[in-house]
């Protein structure tokens, strides 16, 4: 299945990447919901009903978690190159306050396919997923480990799950409300050129050969001109 790229758009994520992304999201949510069902007395009855009862939920939860880890491992291999830390990322961290406060209309010209914040989030989830997986093994086979190891596994498992949950919420916000147009990259696989030169100018320059700042200024002039023309027609 090929990705259709319309005029004025750039290919951001091919089909394989999008399938991995949604696979990770689906299995993470299944792991999260089934985990809450098992560990929370208040949520046990309503949530276990979604999976066919308590015993079935306990059976499915480790398999959901294992599937999440496997698919995410494939995503790590897929994104290892773009997620590698560079000197540009150190520069980006120096202006973290400006990014959080939206002080600049466009990102610095050195921001490539992913910015440093996205990379930190990604590797934090990688570390959490590793803890999640390792701590889940003694919980899955408690008779093969001692009570102490299993108890430690429960604590680490819950902490890793909470870290991933917080990251998941932030990820949803950043991909929707914070940066409109980002969500389309994981549904259709494409982004507007305006989005590309605004958030990832170095990537825009690399794939188009164009000057992100010049194209931004040109688009800004068109917007100002169109507003002026509409104002003149309204006054006429």
ABEGO torsion letter per residue (X at the ends): XBBBBBBGBBBABBAAAAAAAAAAAAAAAAAAAAAAAAABAAAAAAAAAAAGEAAAAAAAAAAAAAAAAAAAAAAAAAAAAAABBBAAAAAAAAAAAAAAAGABABBBAABBABBAAAAAAAAAAAAAAAAAAAAAAAAABAAABBAAAAAAAAAAAAAAAAAAAAAAAAAAAAABAABBGAAAAAAAGBBBAAAAAAABAAAAAAAAGBBAAAAAAAAAAAAAAAAAAAAAAAAX
